Structures are given as structure tokens and as C-alpha cells.
Amino acid sequence: MKYLKYITLVALLAFAVSCSKDDDGENMPPEPTPPVEKPEPQAVTLPQKELRGAWITTVWGIDWPMEDYNAATQQKKYTDYLDLLVANNMNAVFFQIRGMADAFYESQYESWSKNITGTAGKNPGYDVLGFLVEEAHKRGLQFHAWMNPYRISTRASKNSSFAKLDTKIPVAWTKDYNKIRIYNPAMPEVQTRIMDIVKEIITKYDVDGIHMDDYFYPSLEEGESMNDNAEYEKYGKDKFKSIEEFRRNNVDVVIQNIQKVIIDTKPGVIFSVSPAANIDNNYSKLFADVRKWLKEGWVDVIIPQLYFATGTGKNSFNQFLDQWMQYVNQTHCLIGYGIYKFGSTDPDYGNAFHSSADLKSQFEYASKKSKVNGSVLYSIKDMVANKVGIGTAIKEIYKKKTVIPYLGRTEAKLPSTPVKVRTDGGNLSWEAVPGAYYAVYKSNGEGKLATLVGITRETSFKLPGKGTYCVTALDKANAESRISELVTY
């Protein structure tokens, strides 16, 4: 009996302890959960940024100077072009400064371009590239220096003569074909020279970008040979499985090392390439392995030349754009638009280019692609000509102002946000952010895109009317700060 009472007592004590533990934990009322702080809604949603540029072609004087060899009038022709860009809310110019192994500045490696004065090697009497860059920057336009890597001269046929070779270019570095003379892409000396020219340009001038178009290995006539077996034997047979692989590597070396020279010399400069629309033709005919460049990140900006009408066909704007979107990866992408085709009598262009409507369709289709950061138009003289109202259509497409996007190869470091924003008699003002320029926005209410009302390098801005405004700071690379406090006027 004693043992039974003892066992009962132990059981009761154990139960009591158990209840005590439950009261300390699970059976106690839960502590109140602290309220989750919801972030305040964004007061201002900024509109999408876009680069909007145009190509100015100088080879054969196509866009500039159009056989005008007077310094004053050709300068006026250029500034008129820039003013046209500004009037259309555009923000960049891609100017051809080296189309035929020549120069638009005093170069150690090549002589003055014939296209400036009418005579190869003749000094035009002013710093052409310095003038071009300065006038663009005065207007808030980026200046991209456009160069062709290999082309030296052209001729009508193999029975014609090439222009006299520049004495700065060794004959042994060149290669002749039926209609074109080029620097030999296979030679290490040529590859080095191209790097040296890029370094010379970005060291001497404050260009925003180095740009190359779609000319790499030449497109030859039917039955014509590339005639580079000797180079393959000397430089590539032991390293590459085929001569085609060897050629692609020669171009790869130039592309990869242009970017490396830029990074080592002036890393803020943007490196862009505008390849032909057909990716496979780039690879097999021009030996430009663009997919590899995009995968490796050797190009900062890619600008495919989608000079085709919208549609569902294999060679339509839509199909080419969809294809490019598969390969862009982390590279910034702009679209090249062939406005020169609009109003042309060339039957190969088709009916779509007989009015300006299809350009609007192209822009509308591209606007749905999140990877597209802007546009470049070929070429500027067609904006002026305004055939079938194409210039008017461009003005409508670009009717709202925009800010140039950040196109750097590393993550953007944002500048400081402007502070002490205030209004006084219709002027918005703020404290300076070192090295910055500024964008002023008008709020259109929560959930609606703000309106960019102006861009300035000053620390004050005349407001267009009553409303609620903010300002952001942008650095030279166009990285944009957070919005300032809102101020109502």
C-alpha cells in the first residue's frame, strides 16, 4: 500500500511539472506579432530611358560634308544636323571618323581623310574631330566615333585602279580583291595597329564611344577566293581545325582587344558594334561570331541593323528582332532602323516602305522587348529629306523627351541625390552634386509615369507651369540618382 501511494504521488508530481512546462510554452497565449512595415508607395515613377541616335556617314561624303570642302560651311552643315537631332528629342550621334583607313584628326597611323578637303592627306586647317565632339557635347549629345577596322579603298572592278596607298600603311599589311583593298585581318601587326588607333582616339579626344559597323572580312564576288591559305599555314594551321575558324578568331582578337584597350585606357568609353541583321551570315560570310561576343561580354552595346519591314516572313523586322533577343544576354541592345529605305524607288524594298507607317510599326514591336534600350537611325540625311513623311514620323515617335540610359559594363554606382530642392518664383533649384547633370520631372500622380520636362547642367530650372516636381542627378556615364524630395509649385 505504501508503494502504491508513493507511485501515485510521483505520478501527480510529474503531471504537475508537465503542466507547468506547457504553461511556459505551447499553452501560453502567443506573443503579439509586430506589424510588418509596408514600404511607402513610390511617389514618382520615372519614364523609361532611351538612347536615340543617328549615323552620319562620311565615306564618299554621303552625309557629310557632301563634297563641301569649305571649313565654315561644312561646320555649319554639321551643327545643323546636331540641331535637328536636338529638335527631335534625340541624344546621340554616331559619326564616321575612319571609313577608309583615314583620319578625321591628326593621326600617327593614318593620314587626313580625302572626304574632308577633297584631297587625301591634306590638313583641313582645323581640328575636325575636336570640333565634332565639342559641338555635340554643347548640345547634350553623346558622340560615338564610328570606324571601319579593315577597309582601305574600293574600286569599280578588278580592271580599275585603287587609290594611291597612304605612305603610313605598309604594303605588306594589305590585301587586294576585285573591288576592295583591306588591311590583312590575319596579321598580328594589323590587329595591333587597330588597337593603337583606338587608343589614340580615346586618349586624344573625349568621345563617348567607339563604334564599328558590319564590315569585317569582305563580302566577295561569286567565284572570288579569300586567298588566305598562306596566312592560315603561317598563323593558324596548328591552332585551328579549319580556315573558317581561323578567320573568326582573327576578328575575335580585334573585338576582344578593342574592349580591353578601352578598359585599360578610358573605361568610361562605350564599345558598340552594329552587325548585319542575319546572325548566320555574320558568322559564315563575314566571319564575325557575334553570338560569341555577346556570350563573352566583349561588346558593351549591340545594334543589329534591322533594315526590314514588319511581318511574319523569315526576313522580316519581327523575326530578326526575335532572333536577336535570344542572344543579347547582359549586353545592352539598341535597334538600327533603315530609314533610307522609305520613299526609295528600289523594288527590292517592297511596298511597306512607300509610306512612313511601317516605321511606327517597327518601333511599336521593339517597344515590347524589355532588352531594347533605344534606337539608331541610318542615316541622318534621310531625316532631312523627309521622303514619304519619314522625318515627320520620327518627330512623332520621339515626341517625349528622354534620358540616355546607363550603358556601362559594370553595375552602376549611383550619384548622390540632389538635396535642398526648393521653388522660388517658378524656378526649381537645388544643391550641386559634383560632376553631375540633372533631369527635372513633373509628377503625374501615384502609379502614373512622370514627365521629363528638362535636362540641365545648372542647379536651377525654369518650370513650365504649376505642379509637383523632383530632380535627379546623372553622372557622365548616365547613372541616375534616386529622386529628390517632391516640391509643389
Salt bridges, closest charged atoms under 4 A:
GLU50 OE1 - ARG52 NE 3.05
ASP80 OD1 - LYS76 NZ 2.92
ASP83 OD1 - ARG139 NE 2.65
GLU110 OE1 - ARG98 NE 2.76
GLU135 OE2 - LYS138 NZ 3.02
GLU135 OE1 - ARG139 NH1 2.78
ASP176 OD1 - ARG181 NE 2.80
ASP206 OD2 - HIS137 ND1 3.87
ASP206 OD1 - LYS476 NZ 3.42
ASP208 OD2 - HIS137 NE2 2.70
ASP208 OD1 - LYS476 NZ 3.84
GLU221 OE2 - LYS179 NZ 3.32
ASP228 OD2 - ARG247 NE 2.79
GLU231 OE2 - LYS175 NZ 2.90
GLU233 OE2 - LYS237 NZ 3.15
ASP252 OD2 - LYS292 NZ 3.28
ASP264 OD2 - LYS260 NZ 2.90
ASP280 OD1 - ARG291 NH2 3.12
ASP300 OD2 - ARG409 NH2 2.68
ASP322 OD1 - LYS369 NZ 2.80
GLU396 OE2 - LYS399 NZ 3.26
GLU431 OE2 - LYS420 NZ 3.28
GLU480 OE1 - LYS49 NZ 2.89
